[in-house]
Amino acid sequence: MLRTRGLTKRFGGLTAVDDVDFRLGSGELCSLIGPNGAGKTTFFDLLTGTLTPTEGRVEVAAGGESAAAGGSVTSEGSDTTDAEPATDGGATVDGAGSDTTTDGWQDVTDAAPHETAAMGVHRSYQITNVFPNSTVLENVRVAAQAAGPDAATAWRNAGQLDRYREEAASILARVGLGERAHEPASALSHGAKRKLEVAVALAGDPDVLLLDEPNAGVSSESVDEIVTLIEDVARDHAVLLVEHNMDIVMNVSDRVVVLSQGAVIADGPPAAVRDDETVQRAYLGGYGQDDDSRSGGDASGGEAS
C-alpha cells in the first residue's frame, strides 16, 4: 500500500533519514522502532508530505490492494516481490503526486499533506491534536467531510450532511466513544483523546494508518484499550506504528523495522528483530534476552525528529 525508495532527508549536515527503502503491505501491522533521534517522526513527516525529502521517493499503490500485495523490503533494501520499480527508462516521472509508475504505484513525493491524505494515507500525532471546544462527533464529522466530495461546501449547513454524521457515529462506536459523541472533546481523558485521534484518522476510510506513539502519556489502565483498538483497525487497514513499549511491539506486530541514525538496521518478524545483535546494541539493551514476559519494556523515552 505504501513504499519508499532511497528516501533521504538532510538538515544541513545532519542526515535524519538515510536512504530508506521500505514497503508496507495490505493488511500488515508494522512497528517502527529505534532510539531517540533515530528519525522515526521525520520518516512519518516525509510519508505524509509534511516534509519534502532531499532524495528518494514516496509512493502509494495506485491500483489498490492488488498493486501492494505481497512482500516487504529488507533492511538491505531488496524487494521481496516480483514487481520491480520503474527505472529511469520507464514511465516514472519525479515530482508531482499525480505521476504513476509502470508497476501501478503513484508518486506522492512532493504531494502536500492533504493530497497524501486524499490518496488514502492518514496519520495521528505524538501530541494530542483535536478540536477541544467541538464535540467528539464534530471532530470526526469534520474529518470525514474533509475526506469526501463535500470538503469545499462551507456555505452548506453541516446539519444537512447526514452521511458524514453517520460515518462519524459509526467510527466513534468502533473506537468505544459512541456514548460520548455529544460531549466536548476537552471533557475527555487523555486516553480517550487518543482514541478520538484514531477515530479522526479513520475518517474517510484510508488504506494506510500511520500511528505515532498512540500510547504516549496514556495511563496504564488505558493502554490495553488502545492496544485492542490498534489490533482492531489493523484487521482492515495497513498500519505503521511508532511505539516505545517493546511488550506492545512484540505482541501486536506482524513485522518490525528498526531505525538507527536514520538508517534501517533491521527489518523482519518481531522475534528475529528482538534477537538481532545489532538491534540489541543500538536500542533494546538486553530486552527479551532473559525474560520474554518482562513488563515495562519501554526501551526508550520520547522521540526526537
C-alpha positions in Angstrom: 0.0 0.0 0.0 2.9 2.3 0.7 6.6 2.3 -0.2 9.7 4.4 -0.3 12.8 4.2 -2.4 16.1 5.7 -1.3 14.2 8.1 1.0 16.6 10.6 2.5 16.2 13.8 4.5 19.1 16.1 5.4 19.0 19.1 7.7 22.3 20.8 6.9 25.0 18.4 7.9 22.6 16.1 9.8 21.1 13.1 7.9 17.8 12.4 9.7 16.6 9.7 7.3 19.2 7.9 5.4 18.5 6.1 2.1 15.5 4.1 3.4 13.8 1.5 1.2 10.5 0.4 2.8 7.2 -1.2 1.9 4.0 -1.6 3.9 1.7 -4.3 2.5 -2.0 -4.6 2.6 -3.3 -5.8 6.0 0.1 -5.5 7.6 0.8 -4.1 11.1 4.4 -2.9 11.1 6.1 -1.3 14.0 8.8 1.3 13.5 11.2 1.4 16.5 14.5 3.0 17.4 16.3 5.2 19.9 15.6 8.9 20.4 16.6 10.9 17.3 16.6 7.8 15.1 14.4 9.6 12.5 11.0 7.9 13.1 8.9 11.1 13.3 10.8 12.6 10.4 10.1 9.5 8.4 6.4 9.9 9.1 6.6 13.6 8.1 8.1 12.5 4.8 5.5 9.9 4.2 2.6 12.3 4.7 4.0 15.4 2.8 4.8 17.5 5.9 8.4 17.4 4.8 9.9 17.1 1.4 12.8 14.6 1.0 16.3 15.6 0.0 16.4 12.5 -2.2 14.3 9.5 -2.9 10.6 8.8 -3.5 7.4 8.1 -1.6 4.7 6.0 -3.5 1.3 4.7 -2.8 -0.5 1.8 -4.5 -2.4 3.4 -7.4 -4.3 0.2 -8.1 -5.4 -0.6 -4.5 -4.6 -3.8 -2.7 -3.6 -5.7 -5.8 -0.7 -3.4 -6.5 0.6 -3.6 -3.0 0.0 -7.3 -2.3 2.8 -9.4 -1.0 6.2 -8.7 0.3 8.2 -6.1 2.1 11.6 -4.5 1.8 14.5 -6.0 3.7 17.0 -3.9 5.7 19.3 -4.1 2.7 16.6 -2.7 0.5 16.0 -5.8 -1.6 12.4 -6.0 -2.8 10.8 -9.4 -1.9 8.0 -9.1 -4.5 8.3 -10.0 -8.2 7.4 -6.5 -9.3 10.4 -4.2 -9.9 10.1 -0.4 -9.7 10.3 1.6 -12.9 13.9 2.8 -13.7 14.9 5.9 -15.5 14.0 4.3 -18.8 10.4 3.6 -17.6 7.4 5.8 -17.2 8.3 7.1 -13.8 8.4 10.9 -13.5 9.9 12.6 -10.4 7.9 15.2 -8.6 4.2 15.6 -9.0 1.9 13.4 -6.9 -0.2 12.5 -10.0 2.6 10.7 -11.7 2.2 6.9 -11.8 5.0 4.3 -12.2 4.7 1.5 -14.7 4.1 -1.1 -12.0 1.0 0.5 -10.5 2.5 2.8 -7.9 1.7 6.5 -7.7 4.4 9.0 -6.8 3.4 11.3 -3.9 6.9 12.5 -3.0 6.1 16.2 -3.5 2.4 16.0 -2.6 1.0 18.3 0.1 -0.4 16.6 3.3 -4.0 17.0 2.2 -3.1 15.4 -1.2 -1.4 12.5 0.5 -4.5 12.1 2.7 -6.7 12.1 -0.3 -4.6 9.2 -1.6 -5.5 7.2 1.4 -2.6 7.8 3.9 -3.8 9.2 7.2 -1.9 9.7 10.4 -2.1 10.5 14.1 0.4 12.6 16.0 2.6 12.2 19.2 0.9 15.2 20.7 -2.9 15.2 21.1 -4.3 17.1 18.2 -8.1 17.5 18.4 -10.5 20.5 18.5 -11.2 20.8 22.2 -14.2 23.1 22.0 -16.0 21.0 19.4 -18.0 17.8 20.3 -16.4 14.4 19.9 -18.8 13.8 17.0 -17.9 17.0 15.3 -14.2 16.3 15.4 -14.8 13.1 13.4 -17.6 14.6 11.2 -15.3 17.4 10.0 -12.5 14.9 9.2 -15.0 12.7 7.3 -16.3 15.6 5.3 -12.7 16.8 4.6 -12.0 13.4 3.0 -15.2 13.4 0.9 -16.6 15.3 -2.1 -18.2 18.0 0.1 -14.9 19.3 1.6 -15.3 22.7 0.0 -19.0 23.2 0.7 -18.5 25.7 3.5 -21.7 27.6 2.6 -23.9 24.5 3.2 -25.5 23.7 6.6 -23.5 20.9 8.1 -26.6 19.5 9.6 -27.7 18.6 6.1 -24.6 16.4 5.5 -26.1 13.3 7.2 -23.7 10.9 5.5 -20.8 12.3 7.4 -22.5 12.4 10.7 -23.5 8.8 10.2 -19.9 7.8 9.3 -18.6 9.7 12.4 -21.1 8.0 14.6 -20.1 4.6 13.3 -16.4 5.3 13.8 -17.0 6.5 17.3 -18.9 3.3 18.1 -15.9 1.3 16.8 -13.3 3.1 19.0 -15.5 3.0 22.1 -16.6 6.6 22.2 -20.1 6.3 20.9 -21.7 7.3 24.2 -19.6 10.4 24.5 -20.3 11.7 21.0 -22.0 14.9 22.1 -19.5 15.9 24.8 -16.9 18.5 24.1 -13.5 16.9 23.3 -12.0 18.8 26.1 -14.0 16.7 28.6 -12.2 13.5 27.5 -9.4 11.9 29.5 -6.0 11.8 27.7 -6.6 8.1 26.9 -10.0 8.9 25.4 -8.5 11.7 23.4 -6.0 9.2 21.9 -9.0 7.1 20.9 -10.5 10.2 19.3 -7.4 10.8 17.3 -7.5 7.3 15.9 -11.2 7.9 15.1 -10.3 11.1 13.2 -7.6 9.2 11.3 -10.1 6.5 10.3 -12.5 9.1 8.8 -12.7 8.8 5.0 -11.7 5.1 5.2 -8.0 5.4 4.5 -5.9 2.5 3.1 -2.9 3.2 5.4 -2.9 4.5 9.0 0.3 5.9 10.5 0.0 5.9 14.3 2.8 8.0 16.0 3.0 6.8 19.6 -0.7 6.4 20.3 0.1 5.3 23.9 2.2 8.3 24.8 1.1 9.7 28.1 -1.7 7.2 28.4 -2.4 5.8 31.9 -1.6 2.1 32.4 -5.3 1.4 32.8 -6.0 2.8 29.3 -3.0 1.1 27.4 -4.8 -2.2 27.0 -7.8 -0.4 25.4 -5.6 1.5 23.0 -3.7 -1.7 22.1 -7.0 -3.5 21.5 -8.1 -0.7 19.2 -4.9 -0.8 17.2 -5.3 -4.5 16.7 -8.9 -4.0 15.6 -8.1 -1.3 13.0 -5.3 -3.4 11.7 -7.8 -6.0 10.6 -8.9 -3.8 7.7 -6.1 -1.2 7.3 -2.4 -1.3 6.7 -0.9 0.2 9.9 2.6 1.6 10.6 3.0 2.1 14.3 5.7 4.0 16.2 5.8 2.6 19.7 8.4 2.6 22.5 6.9 -0.2 24.7 8.6 -3.3 23.5 6.0 -5.6 25.1 3.3 -4.0 22.9 5.6 -4.1 19.8 6.4 -7.7 20.1 2.8 -8.7 20.8 0.9 -6.8 18.1 3.3 -6.5 15.2 3.5 -8.7 12.0 6.8 -7.1 11.3 9.3 -4.7 13.0 11.6 -2.2 11.3 14.4 -0.6 13.3 15.8 2.8 12.6 19.2 4.0 14.0 20.7 7.3 13.0 18.2 7.5 10.2 19.1 4.2 8.6 17.2 0.8 8.6 19.3 -1.7 10.6 16.8 -4.5 10.8 13.5 -5.5 9.2 11.7 -8.7 9.9 9.5 -10.7 12.3 9.4 -9.5 15.9 11.3 -12.4 17.4 14.1 -12.2 14.8 14.4 -8.4 15.3 14.4 -8.8 19.1 17.3 -11.3 18.9 19.4 -9.3 16.4 22.7 -8.4 18.0 22.9 -5.1 16.1 19.4 -4.1 17.4 20.3 -5.1 20.9 23.4 -2.9 20.9 21.6 0.1 19.2 18.4 0.0 21.1 17.0 -2.9 23.0 19.8 -3.2 25.6 19.1 -6.8 26.6 15.3 -6.6 26.2 13.8 -10.1 25.8 17.2 -12.0 26.2 16.5 -13.2 29.7 12.7 -12.8 30.2 10.3 -12.6 27.2 7.5 -11.7 29.5 9.3 -8.8 31.1 7.0 -5.9 31.7 7.6 -2.2 31.4 9.6 -2.8 28.2 9.8 0.9 27.3 13.3 0.7 25.7 13.5 4.4 25.2 11.9 7.6 26.2 10.4 10.3 24.0 11.0 10.9 20.3 13.2 13.4 18.6 13.0 14.0 14.9 
